[in-house]
Amino acid sequence: MIAPLWSYHSLAGLNHHRRDPEMLIKSLVLLVTLIGATNASLTRRVTCPDGVHIATHAACCALFPIVDNLQNHFFEGECGEEVHESVRLTFHDAIGFSLSQGPSGGGGADGSIIIFEDIETQYPANGGIDEIVKKQSRFLSQLGGIISPGDFIQLAGAVGISNCPGAPRLQFLLGRPNATVPAPDGTVSAPFDSTDAILARFADAGFNSDEVIALLASHTIAASDHVDPSIPGTAFDSTPGLFDTQFFVEVQLRGTHFPGAGGHPGEAESPLEGEMRLMSDAVLARDSRTACTWQSFVNNQDGMAKAFADAMAKLAVLGQDTSNMVDCSEVIPEPKRLPFANTLSVFPPGFTNADVEQACFTVPFPYLSTLPGPIAYVAPV
């Protein structure tokens, strides 16, 4: 019990020793020790049935073998296509939520995109997501119902991104009930939507403009298969295997050409050969409401990673009652560290500050060094 430590007699004892500094220090040390022991006793841990893992809650024990299976057989320990698509799926499932429409606006992070696969994968903004939905559905079917689709989607996203050097360790709460209705069409913004439309959609889901930009940090490990179907796997920045800040640099550079034939809805000109730029990313990087937040992530790896983790923690429980959920974040692997050479933002070869389309007019764009060598070509992933 904590209360007796703060009883009148304890405080009186400290007062009694006020004139004796040595006794006062001993009393304070004893008090701190007792508080620490009391708090430690309140954090109970259980040994899982496998005899290997220890968890803060018995419900988390069933997740350890799922995580191992995901790492060994689904992601294979790499920051590859399955990771990119699984992170995308966490968003497309969870954002089916509306403060203004209530239950008719979707249940948020409830697994509806898997449960009602035949409906939601047909929505235009969900183009191409059917592939990862089918892969996760097959994996999920082998688990015997010990985890709901909504939980599995968020678990897979958090586990997957831990394979990307530089990514934060994401929170994972267990306990999402199954969706009973599909999310309606229109809850996922399209790459050709205006800034007004994008910010309004996110605001209706409970996100401010800073959180919108934070969530877009996921594009640093992303690629497009369907904006231009003729060039699948076209990355959004020059380091798609790293969760670094290059995405926020390169989207701010002046676009000069398309990676393919061009002219597709939702596509903007990019600065590098082989790099895809979404129109939605381009306008958000240049809008006065979001430009300074966008620029603030340049050369700010820790700040970007923390903002992303905080926004993802919010996204992952949209529509859920967290008082009925269990924090099982301990099952998420510690992410790989970012190589030292990639901790600072740089300009790709051939680019300088002169190529930046400055959009934040209160803070100058950071001075960055330029990588040596010929102008880069971004290979498909």
MINU-82125 format. One line per 10 residues: their letters; for each residue x, y, z of C-alpha. Coordinates in steps of 0.001 Angstrom, whole numbers. Example, Ala and Ser with C-alpha at 12.3 -4.5 7.8 and 13.67 -1.06 7.14 Angstrom:
as = 12300 -4500 7800; 13670 -1060 7140
***
This chain:
miaplwsyhs = 0 0 0; 1348 3462 -931; -868 5559 1344; 837 4712 4676; 4153 5994 3306; 2624 9467 3224; 970 9247 6595; 1231 11983 9221; 3701 9919 11200; 6065 9556 8226
laglnhhrrd = 6028 13285 7546; 6362 14001 11228; 9400 11732 11320; 11060 13734 8584; 10274 16929 10451; 11765 15438 13655; 15055 14768 11869; 15199 18178 10227; 17926 19264 12604; 19960 16098 11950
pemlikslvl = 21028 16152 8240; 22415 12598 8324; 19201 11165 9735; 17166 13201 7273; 19103 11765 4322; 18705 8221 5659; 14970 8746 6075; 14617 10066 2522; 16620 7149 1103; 14407 4688 3002
lvtligatna = 11274 6450 1753; 12419 6334 -1893; 13374 2670 -1542; 9975 1765 -119; 8163 3617 -2906; 10277 1859 -5542; 9615 -1536 -3987; 5900 -804 -3789; 5704 261 -7459; 7690 -2795 -8526
sltrrvtcpd = 5297 -5073 -6694; 2385 -3491 -8551; 3932 -4439 -11931; 3294 -8150 -11939; 4755 -10292 -14682; 3747 -13776 -15736; 5795 -16571 -17235; 4243 -17689 -20510; 3373 -21378 -21091; 6338 -21751 -23463
gvhiathaac = 8644 -21182 -20487; 10661 -18712 -22549; 8775 -15446 -22595; 7641 -13268 -19705; 4737 -10844 -20117; 2993 -8191 -18073; -348 -9802 -18945; -1126 -13444 -19665; -3162 -12459 -22734; 27 -11265 -24428
calfpivdnl = 1670 -14697 -24250; -240 -16015 -27264; 1258 -13264 -29413; 4917 -14236 -29125; 4677 -17262 -31477; 2592 -15181 -33911; 5289 -12506 -33959; 7992 -15134 -34534; 5968 -16650 -37361; 5430 -13246 -38971
qnhffegecg = 9123 -12435 -38802; 10337 -15795 -40064; 7775 -16625 -42725; 5918 -13447 -43699; 8424 -10593 -43512; 11557 -12770 -43438; 13216 -10121 -41310; 13313 -7623 -44180; 11916 -4152 -44800; 10381 -5269 -48076
eevhesvrlt = 7145 -5317 -50021; 5132 -7166 -47363; 6166 -4573 -44764; 5263 -1652 -47029; 1856 -3108 -47796; 1158 -4181 -44202; 1832 -654 -42942; -450 676 -45672; -3145 -1765 -44544; -3012 -523 -40938
fhdaigfsls = -4030 2896 -42225; -6652 1800 -44750; -8444 -303 -42136; -8258 2179 -39256; -9170 5372 -41112; -12651 3961 -41815; -14004 6086 -38993; -15985 9319 -38805; -16748 11588 -35870; -19525 13323 -37796
qgpsggggad = -21251 10207 -39138; -20964 8030 -36049; -21377 4258 -36483; -22409 4650 -40128; -18980 6154 -40822; -17141 2947 -39980; -15726 1225 -36916; -12120 2354 -37277; -9371 -184 -36569; -11745 -3143 -36485
gsiiifedie = -10524 -5440 -39251; -13442 -4619 -41537; -11169 -4509 -44570; -10459 -8245 -44065; -13885 -9288 -42766; -15642 -7457 -45618; -12859 -7940 -48124; -15177 -8312 -51119; -16655 -4876 -50438; -13842 -2655 -49182
tqypanggid = -11107 -3774 -51576; -13324 -2554 -54428; -13208 1058 -53247; -11092 3173 -55657; -8771 4515 -52918; -8043 904 -51857; -6712 -7 -55282; -4162 -2816 -55116; -4670 -3465 -51422; -6462 -6738 -52161
eivkkqsrfl = -3091 -8500 -52492; -1955 -7855 -48915; -5492 -8465 -47632; -5451 -11934 -49186; -1969 -12692 -47832; -2873 -11628 -44312; -6209 -13448 -44480; -4435 -16702 -45327; -1963 -16194 -42512; -4739 -15290 -40083
sqlggiispg = -6766 -18382 -41007; -3964 -20578 -39674; -4123 -19039 -36194; -7359 -20680 -35091; -9170 -17500 -34119; -6852 -16578 -31234; -6554 -13017 -32556; -9129 -10842 -34303; -8558 -9446 -37809; -8418 -5912 -36399
dfiqlagavg = -5733 -6905 -33900; -3794 -8860 -36504; -3667 -5976 -38984; -2194 -3605 -36396; 134 -6277 -34983; 1491 -7130 -38430; 2090 -3465 -39217; 3947 -2850 -35960; 6032 -6012 -36291; 6767 -5403 -39959
isncpgaprl = 8024 -1849 -39598; 10441 -2958 -36880; 12469 -4472 -39741; 13052 -1016 -41221; 16175 612 -39748; 15314 3905 -38071; 11664 3109 -37375; 10237 3625 -33885; 8904 758 -31803; 5137 1059 -32176
qfllgrpnat = 2589 559 -29434; 282 -2441 -29714; -2930 -2854 -27745; -4828 -6165 -27886; -8586 -6537 -27814; -10331 -5220 -30939; -13703 -6904 -31466; -14693 -8026 -34947; -16267 -5494 -37275; -19982 -5978 -37858
vpapdgtvsa = -20337 -3674 -40866; -17955 -2550 -43600; -16463 939 -43587; -18140 3159 -46182; -16413 4274 -49351; -14712 7665 -49224; -12995 7380 -45844; -9568 6915 -47455; -8188 10024 -49146; -7070 9676 -52758
pfdstdaila = -3665 10906 -54009; -5376 13434 -56280; -7456 15003 -53455; -6881 18652 -52568; -5219 19716 -49333; -8583 21003 -48091; -10212 17626 -48743; -7366 15657 -47143; -7237 17771 -43992; -11037 17737 -43684
rfadagfnsd = -11147 13934 -43943; -8475 13515 -41300; -10106 16101 -39039; -13323 14089 -39205; -11314 11100 -37950; -9822 13181 -35115; -6410 14156 -36520; -4900 17628 -36765; -2662 18794 -39598; 581 18022 -37710
eviallasht = -548 14430 -37170; -1388 14088 -40861; 2189 14953 -41804; 3533 12650 -39088; 1573 9716 -40505; 3030 10410 -43945; 6435 9420 -42571; 5289 5929 -43564; 5966 6966 -47171; 9702 6909 -46441
iaasdhvdps = 9508 3103 -46784; 6734 3010 -49383; 6400 2460 -53099; 3619 2650 -55657; 2347 -252 -57743; -830 1238 -59141; -512 5003 -59746; 1368 4055 -62897; 717 320 -63387; 3452 115 -66031
ipgtafdstp = 6179 702 -63401; 5233 -1221 -60244; 7412 -889 -57170; 8312 2762 -57810; 9668 4139 -54516; 8654 7452 -52965; 12237 8345 -52004; 15779 7221 -52714; 16110 5101 -49534; 12929 2948 -49438
glfdtqffve = 14551 342 -47199; 15252 2871 -44440; 12884 4751 -42151; 14782 8009 -42527; 14015 11643 -43353; 14957 11582 -47056; 11310 11497 -48090; 10734 14912 -46517; 13773 16324 -48349; 13071 14902 -51781
vqlrgthfpg = 9384 15801 -51936; 10468 19417 -51303; 12760 19407 -54358; 11522 20878 -57625; 9957 18172 -59784; 11138 17936 -63378; 9770 14702 -64856; 7670 11594 -64320; 9206 8169 -63675; 7087 6655 -66432
agghpgeaes = 4817 7958 -69161; 3241 10444 -66718; -177 12016 -66657; -1755 9518 -64279; -4303 10745 -61697; -2605 11502 -58397; 926 11710 -59838; 3212 14753 -59712; 6584 15359 -61301; 9551 14102 -59278
plegemrlms = 13210 15217 -59155; 14875 11808 -59477; 14763 9181 -62197; 12720 6222 -61000; 11068 8065 -58098; 7297 8426 -57694; 5764 11560 -56215; 2127 11583 -55184; 197 14766 -55852; -1144 14631 -52274
davlardsrt = 2401 14606 -50859; 3436 17467 -53129; 578 19765 -52134; 851 19006 -48411; 4581 19825 -48509; 3756 23218 -50038; 582 24266 -48230; 977 27026 -45622; -930 24939 -43048; 1425 21987 -43254
actwqsfvnn = 4668 23135 -44895; 6517 24048 -41689; 5667 20744 -40017; 6806 18975 -43172; 10094 20876 -43195; 10600 20326 -39449; 11228 16622 -40093; 14168 17348 -42407; 17340 16416 -40508; 15200 15523 -37491
qdgmakafad = 15194 11740 -37326; 14240 11487 -33659; 11479 14069 -33938; 10019 12441 -37029; 10117 8957 -35515; 8447 10090 -32281; 5739 12048 -34092; 5040 9024 -36286; 4854 6662 -33294; 2459 8983 -31461
amaklavlgq = 199 9403 -34493; 218 5657 -35178; -716 4908 -31568; -3775 7095 -32078; -4615 5644 -35498; -4314 2034 -34315; -7149 2380 -31790; -9602 4536 -33739; -13137 3508 -32836; -11961 1271 -29976
dtsnmvdcse = -12550 1388 -26231; -8990 1254 -24934; -10203 592 -21380; -11097 -2902 -22601; -7743 -3492 -24258; -4429 -4892 -22999; -1094 -3248 -23698; 1062 -5910 -25334; 3655 -3566 -26814; 6395 -5732 -25313
vipepkrlpf = 5829 -8355 -28044; 6905 -5891 -30751; 10588 -6386 -31646; 13051 -3580 -31066; 13551 -1925 -34473; 16862 -2051 -36231; 19116 954 -35810; 19600 3401 -38663; 23128 3321 -40101; 25068 6346 -38865
antlsvfppg = 25549 7659 -42406; 21758 7927 -42787; 21004 9748 -39550; 21390 13114 -41284; 19381 14295 -44275; 21298 14956 -47491; 20612 16155 -50990; 20857 13462 -53657; 23815 13838 -56053; 23431 16907 -58244
ftnadveqac = 20989 18766 -55959; 21487 21717 -53601; 19397 24198 -51634; 18793 26004 -54922; 16535 23109 -55970; 14290 23392 -52897; 10817 24826 -53361; 10716 26700 -50074; 7202 26608 -48619; 7721 27332 -44910
ftvpfpylst = 8276 31074 -44809; 9033 31388 -41095; 12052 29058 -40918; 14763 28675 -43583; 15194 25256 -45142; 18106 23484 -43423; 21503 23593 -45086; 22331 20056 -46216; 25362 18469 -47800; 25105 16895 -51245
lpgpiayvap = 26046 13282 -51838; 28901 12880 -54315; 28580 11053 -57598; 26285 11119 -60626; 22594 11990 -60342; 20854 9072 -58679; 18451 6599 -60257; 15983 5047 -57814; 15638 1354 -58577; 12229 -375 -58248
v = 11613 -2267 -55014
***
